Amino acid sequence: SDLAAYSPRDTRANDIQALWHGQLLAGVHFAKALDEAETAQRWQETADRLARNFERDFISPEHDYLADRLQANGEPDFRLRPNQFYAFDLIADQEQVARATRSAWQALVYPWGVASLSADDPFFHPYHLARDRYHKDQAYHNGTVWLWNNGIAMQRMVELGQVGPAWELFQNMNRMVLEDGVVGGLGENTDAWPHPGEDSPRLTGTYLQAWSNTEQLRAWYRYFLGVRPDMIEGVVTLAPRLPEAFGMVSYTARVGEGWLDGEYEIADGSHFLRWRSDGFEGRVSIELPGFEALVLKVSDGDRVHVLVSGNRMQWHHLDHGLQGLASGSAAPDTAARERQARIDRIFEGVGFAQPGDTDMLPVMQQAHEGDR
């Protein structure tokens, strides 16, 4: 072996920088909790400097997407990998994030999942196992789909208001759970492309992988249903994002020591949202597209009802006996709607990545003696 990494990450990979930034912010929180103000300030300044340097080093006007890593000489490597999905929180400009997300989605996200390398790269491997062409470890992070990355890809699309494509991938995952491999579970990997004459890619790797299922469930609860508890701050964000054709859903979500029972119905162009607190006491922040956030303090048994129709949002806060506590309405957030319109234009015509001609790929034009 030449000991060369098939997919070098090093310490200056975009996802490693994002993890480091998150760790710094966690440190700031704990330092404040321990009244270590000087430490908190130092770590916050480090986090802020990291974010500034990240934008300088990983963004180039020549590419819509982020650099994958910085090389030893400081030069950026612009191989297109899905790791950048994890680093978008370091980018302040949401239109830049939208352009990078579109580029990554169209190059990496197939209807069945997220490939680990763009097919435009000469080291792209369409199949995890092709023993007559290459060792399987070459393909593991250089084309092979990792189903757990579907979660962050769907999250980024939902955050940018692109629910339709994210929902299509989610539905395809549901089909895989019910029909492919271990029924009720998701595997670790699939091939990036189907084999000739086959309609879908083959499952590879571990056939029952917990983090693949976990990411599907995380996307469902936190981004489609939009239930995001922050028990440290004592607030639960409620930001449902479901497609217009969805219909109705009822659900129960764990929130700290209690629960939230929710209903979401779309009918005749209107959105009906109802939540009931079961053992939870704290704040809820209701964040619906095109409207300013509504923050309410709820007690055990309280209910919140919201109706969105056209450009108007009406809400009612009821106690456990269905007595009215407060009510109101909200007008559209014009600035938010204008920002969303600009982002929507960036995503016009976006589609999934599609398989190409296997024979044209450099890695398929080589011979390999096979795995031993």
C-alpha positions as CSV (number, residue, x, y, z in Angstrom):
1,S,0.0,0.0,0.0
2,D,1.2,3.6,-0.7
3,L,-0.7,4.8,2.4
4,A,-2.3,7.5,0.4
5,A,-5.8,8.6,1.6
6,Y,-8.5,7.9,-0.9
7,S,-10.5,10.9,0.5
8,P,-8.2,13.3,2.4
9,R,-9.9,15.5,5.0
10,D,-7.0,16.7,7.2
11,T,-7.7,19.3,9.9
12,R,-8.9,22.1,7.5
13,A,-11.8,20.3,5.8
14,N,-15.0,22.3,5.7
15,D,-16.9,19.9,8.0
16,I,-14.1,19.8,10.5
17,Q,-14.1,23.6,10.6
18,A,-17.9,23.5,11.2
19,L,-17.5,21.0,14.1
20,W,-14.8,23.2,15.6
21,H,-17.0,26.2,15.4
22,G,-19.9,24.4,17.1
23,Q,-17.5,23.2,19.8
24,L,-16.4,26.7,20.5
25,L,-20.0,27.9,20.8
26,A,-20.8,25.1,23.2
27,G,-17.7,26.1,25.2
28,V,-19.0,29.7,25.3
29,H,-22.3,28.5,26.7
30,F,-20.8,26.5,29.5
31,A,-18.3,29.2,30.4
32,K,-21.1,31.6,30.8
33,A,-23.0,29.1,32.9
34,L,-19.9,28.8,35.2
35,D,-19.5,32.6,35.4
36,E,-16.2,32.5,33.5
37,A,-16.8,35.6,31.5
38,E,-13.2,36.0,30.3
39,T,-13.1,32.5,28.9
40,A,-16.5,32.9,27.2
41,Q,-15.3,36.1,25.6
42,R,-12.1,34.5,24.4
43,W,-13.9,31.5,22.8
44,Q,-16.5,33.7,21.3
45,E,-13.9,35.9,19.6
46,T,-12.2,32.7,18.4
47,A,-15.5,31.4,16.9
48,D,-16.1,34.8,15.2
49,R,-12.6,34.9,13.8
50,L,-13.1,31.3,12.5
51,A,-16.3,32.2,10.7
52,R,-14.7,35.3,9.1
53,N,-11.7,33.3,7.9
54,F,-13.9,30.4,6.7
55,E,-15.8,32.7,4.4
56,R,-12.5,34.1,3.1
57,D,-10.8,30.8,2.6
58,F,-13.6,28.5,1.4
59,I,-15.6,30.8,-0.9
60,S,-14.4,31.7,-4.4
61,P,-16.2,33.7,-7.1
62,E,-15.2,31.0,-9.6
63,H,-17.4,28.4,-7.8
64,D,-20.9,28.4,-6.6
65,Y,-20.1,25.8,-3.9
66,L,-17.6,25.8,-1.0
67,A,-14.1,24.4,-1.1
68,D,-13.9,20.9,0.4
69,R,-10.7,21.6,2.3
70,L,-7.5,23.6,2.4
71,Q,-4.4,21.8,1.2
72,A,-1.1,21.9,3.0
73,N,0.0,25.0,1.0
74,G,-3.2,26.8,1.9
75,E,-4.8,26.5,-1.5
76,P,-8.5,25.4,-1.6
77,D,-9.5,22.0,-3.0
78,F,-12.8,22.5,-4.8
79,R,-13.7,18.8,-5.2
80,L,-17.5,18.8,-4.7
81,R,-18.5,16.6,-1.8
82,P,-21.5,16.6,0.5
83,N,-19.5,17.5,3.6
84,Q,-20.2,21.2,2.8
85,F,-23.8,20.7,3.8
86,Y,-22.6,20.6,7.4
87,A,-20.7,23.9,7.1
88,F,-23.4,26.2,5.7
89,D,-24.0,27.7,9.2
90,L,-20.6,29.4,8.9
91,I,-21.9,31.5,5.9
92,A,-23.8,34.6,6.7
93,D,-25.0,35.3,3.1
94,Q,-28.1,33.1,2.6
95,E,-28.1,33.7,-1.1
96,Q,-24.5,32.3,-1.2
97,V,-25.8,29.3,0.8
98,A,-28.6,28.9,-1.6
99,R,-26.3,28.8,-4.6
100,A,-24.0,26.3,-2.9
101,T,-27.0,24.2,-1.9
102,R,-28.3,24.1,-5.4
103,S,-25.0,23.2,-6.8
104,A,-24.5,20.4,-4.3
105,W,-28.0,19.1,-4.7
106,Q,-27.9,18.9,-8.5
107,A,-24.4,17.3,-8.5
108,L,-24.6,14.9,-5.5
109,V,-28.3,14.2,-4.6
110,Y,-29.8,11.4,-6.6
111,P,-33.4,10.4,-6.1
112,W,-32.2,7.6,-3.7
113,G,-29.5,9.5,-1.8
114,V,-26.5,11.7,-1.5
115,A,-23.3,10.6,-3.3
116,S,-19.9,11.2,-1.6
117,L,-18.3,12.8,-4.7
118,S,-19.6,14.6,-7.8
119,A,-19.7,12.5,-11.0
120,D,-17.7,15.3,-12.8
121,D,-14.7,14.4,-10.7
122,P,-12.3,12.0,-12.5
123,F,-12.0,9.9,-9.3
124,F,-15.8,9.3,-9.1
125,H,-16.8,5.6,-8.6
126,P,-20.3,4.7,-9.7
127,Y,-20.4,1.4,-7.8
128,H,-19.2,0.5,-4.3
129,L,-18.2,-3.0,-5.6
130,A,-16.6,-3.3,-8.9
131,R,-13.9,-5.9,-8.2
132,D,-12.6,-6.1,-11.8
133,R,-12.0,-2.3,-11.8
134,Y,-10.9,-1.1,-8.4
135,H,-10.7,-2.0,-4.7
136,K,-13.9,-1.2,-2.9
137,D,-12.2,1.2,-0.4
138,Q,-11.5,3.5,-3.4
139,A,-15.3,3.9,-3.9
140,Y,-16.4,4.1,-0.2
141,H,-16.0,7.9,-0.1
142,N,-15.7,8.7,-3.8
143,G,-19.1,8.2,-5.2
144,T,-20.9,5.7,-3.0
145,V,-24.1,7.0,-1.5
146,W,-24.3,7.5,2.3
147,L,-28.0,7.5,3.2
148,W,-27.4,9.3,6.5
149,N,-26.3,12.4,4.5
150,N,-29.9,12.6,3.2
151,G,-30.9,14.2,6.5
152,I,-28.7,17.2,6.3
153,A,-29.4,17.6,2.5
154,M,-33.1,17.7,3.2
155,Q,-32.6,20.0,6.1
156,R,-30.7,22.6,4.0
157,M,-33.4,22.5,1.3
158,V,-36.2,23.0,3.8
159,E,-34.4,25.8,5.6
160,L,-34.2,27.6,2.2
161,G,-37.9,27.1,1.5
162,Q,-37.4,24.3,-1.1
163,V,-39.8,21.8,0.5
164,G,-40.8,20.0,-2.7
165,P,-37.4,18.5,-3.7
166,A,-36.7,17.6,0.0
167,W,-40.1,15.9,0.3
168,E,-39.5,13.9,-2.9
169,L,-36.3,12.5,-1.4
170,F,-38.1,11.8,1.9
171,Q,-40.8,9.9,0.1
172,N,-38.2,7.8,-1.7
173,M,-36.6,7.0,1.6
174,N,-39.9,5.9,2.9
175,R,-40.2,3.5,0.0
176,M,-36.7,2.1,0.7
177,V,-37.6,1.6,4.3
178,L,-40.6,-0.5,3.3
179,E,-39.3,-2.3,0.3
180,D,-35.5,-2.6,0.2
181,G,-33.2,-4.6,2.4
182,V,-34.3,-4.9,6.0
183,V,-37.9,-3.9,6.1
184,G,-38.4,-1.1,8.6
185,G,-34.7,0.0,8.4
186,L,-32.3,1.8,6.1
187,G,-28.9,0.6,5.1
188,E,-25.5,2.3,5.3
189,N,-24.9,2.8,1.5
190,T,-26.1,2.3,-2.0
191,D,-24.2,2.5,-5.3
192,A,-24.3,6.0,-6.8
193,W,-25.6,4.7,-10.1
194,P,-27.7,1.6,-10.9
195,H,-26.0,-1.2,-12.8
196,P,-26.8,-1.5,-16.5
197,G,-30.3,-2.9,-17.0
198,E,-31.3,-2.1,-13.4
199,D,-33.7,0.7,-12.3
200,S,-32.4,1.3,-8.8
201,P,-28.9,1.2,-7.2
202,R,-27.8,-1.8,-5.2
203,L,-27.7,-1.7,-1.4
204,T,-24.1,-2.0,-0.1
205,G,-22.3,-1.7,3.2
206,T,-24.2,-2.4,6.4
207,Y,-27.8,-3.4,5.5
208,L,-29.3,-2.0,8.8
209,Q,-27.7,1.2,9.9
210,A,-29.1,3.2,12.8
211,W,-27.8,6.6,11.8
212,S,-29.5,6.4,8.4
213,N,-32.9,5.8,10.1
214,T,-32.1,8.5,12.7
215,E,-31.4,11.1,10.1
216,Q,-34.6,10.3,8.3
217,L,-36.6,10.7,11.6
218,R,-34.7,13.9,12.5
219,A,-35.6,15.5,9.2
220,W,-39.3,14.4,9.7
221,Y,-39.7,15.8,13.2
222,R,-37.4,18.8,13.2
223,Y,-37.8,20.1,9.6
224,F,-41.0,18.8,8.0
225,L,-43.1,18.8,11.3
226,G,-40.8,21.6,12.5
227,V,-40.6,20.7,16.2
228,R,-37.3,21.9,17.5
229,P,-36.9,21.9,21.3
230,D,-34.1,23.9,23.0
231,M,-34.5,22.9,26.6
232,I,-31.4,24.9,27.7
233,E,-33.2,28.1,26.7
234,G,-36.7,26.7,27.6
235,V,-38.1,27.4,24.2
236,V,-39.6,25.1,21.5
237,T,-39.6,26.3,17.9
238,L,-42.6,25.2,15.9
239,A,-41.9,25.7,12.2
240,P,-43.8,23.2,10.1
241,R,-42.8,22.9,6.5
242,L,-45.0,20.4,4.6
243,P,-45.9,20.4,0.9
244,E,-49.2,21.9,-0.1
245,A,-50.6,18.6,-1.3
246,F,-49.8,16.9,2.1
247,G,-53.3,17.0,3.6
248,M,-53.4,16.4,7.4
249,V,-51.1,14.9,10.0
250,S,-51.5,14.3,13.8
251,Y,-48.4,13.6,15.9
252,T,-46.9,13.6,19.4
253,A,-43.4,14.9,20.0
254,R,-41.3,14.6,23.2
255,V,-40.3,18.0,24.6
256,G,-38.1,17.9,27.7
257,E,-40.1,16.2,30.5
258,G,-43.4,16.6,28.6
259,W,-44.9,16.3,25.2
260,L,-46.5,18.3,22.4
261,D,-49.6,17.0,20.6
262,G,-49.8,18.6,17.2
263,E,-52.1,18.7,14.2
264,Y,-51.4,20.2,10.8
265,E,-54.0,20.4,8.1
266,I,-53.8,22.0,4.6
267,A,-57.2,22.4,3.0
268,D,-58.5,24.8,0.2
269,G,-55.3,26.7,0.4
270,S,-55.5,27.4,4.1
271,H,-53.2,26.0,6.8
272,F,-54.7,24.9,10.2
273,L,-52.2,24.3,13.0
274,R,-53.1,23.1,16.5
275,W,-50.8,22.3,19.4
276,R,-51.5,21.1,22.9
277,S,-49.0,21.1,25.8
278,D,-48.9,17.9,27.8
279,G,-46.5,18.4,30.7
280,F,-44.5,21.1,29.0
281,E,-44.2,24.6,30.4
282,G,-42.2,27.3,28.7
283,R,-42.1,29.4,25.6
284,V,-43.1,28.4,22.1
285,S,-41.9,30.3,19.0
286,I,-44.2,29.8,16.1
287,E,-42.3,30.5,12.9
288,L,-44.3,30.3,9.6
289,P,-43.1,31.3,6.2
290,G,-43.6,34.9,5.4
291,F,-44.7,36.0,8.9
292,E,-42.8,37.3,11.9
293,A,-42.3,34.8,14.7
294,L,-45.1,34.5,17.4
295,V,-43.7,33.8,20.9
296,L,-46.1,32.6,23.6
297,K,-45.6,31.3,27.1
298,V,-47.6,28.1,27.6
299,S,-48.5,26.0,30.6
300,D,-49.5,22.3,31.0
301,G,-52.7,21.7,29.0
302,D,-52.6,25.0,27.1
303,R,-53.6,24.9,23.4
304,V,-52.5,27.2,20.5
305,H,-54.5,27.3,17.3
306,V,-53.3,29.1,14.2
307,L,-55.0,29.7,10.9
308,V,-53.1,30.9,7.8
309,S,-55.2,32.0,4.9
310,G,-53.7,34.0,2.1
311,N,-51.7,36.9,3.6
312,R,-53.2,36.7,7.0
313,M,-52.3,34.7,10.1
314,Q,-54.8,34.4,13.0
315,W,-53.9,32.8,16.4
316,H,-55.7,31.9,19.6
317,H,-54.1,30.8,22.9
318,L,-56.4,28.7,25.1
319,D,-56.0,27.2,28.6
320,H,-56.7,23.6,29.5
321,G,-60.4,24.4,29.9
322,L,-60.5,25.9,26.4
323,Q,-60.9,29.4,27.9
324,G,-59.3,32.1,25.8
325,L,-56.1,33.6,27.1
326,A,-55.0,35.7,24.2
327,S,-55.5,36.1,20.5
328,G,-54.3,38.2,17.6
329,S,-53.3,38.3,14.0
330,A,-50.2,38.9,12.0
331,A,-49.6,40.6,8.7
332,P,-47.0,39.4,6.2
333,D,-43.3,40.0,6.8
334,T,-42.6,41.8,3.5
335,A,-38.8,41.7,3.9
336,A,-38.8,37.9,4.5
337,R,-41.0,37.3,1.5
338,E,-38.7,39.4,-0.7
339,R,-35.7,37.4,0.5
340,Q,-37.5,34.1,-0.1
341,A,-38.4,35.3,-3.6
342,R,-34.8,35.9,-4.4
343,I,-33.8,32.4,-3.1
344,D,-36.6,30.8,-5.0
345,R,-35.2,32.3,-8.2
346,I,-31.9,30.7,-7.4
347,F,-33.6,27.3,-7.2
348,E,-35.7,27.6,-10.4
349,G,-35.6,24.3,-12.3
350,V,-33.5,22.5,-9.7
351,G,-33.5,18.7,-10.1
352,F,-31.8,15.6,-8.8
353,A,-28.5,14.3,-10.0
354,Q,-28.9,11.7,-12.7
355,P,-26.7,8.7,-13.7
356,G,-24.6,9.0,-16.8
357,D,-22.5,6.8,-19.1
358,T,-20.5,4.4,-17.0
359,D,-18.1,3.6,-19.8
360,M,-16.9,7.2,-19.9
361,L,-15.7,7.3,-16.3
362,P,-11.9,7.1,-15.9
363,V,-12.1,4.6,-13.0
364,M,-14.1,2.2,-15.2
365,Q,-11.4,2.1,-17.8
366,Q,-8.9,0.5,-15.5
367,A,-8.4,-3.1,-14.6
368,H,-8.0,-4.4,-11.0
369,E,-7.0,-7.8,-9.9
370,G,-9.8,-7.9,-7.4
371,D,-10.3,-7.8,-3.6
372,R,-8.4,-10.4,-1.7
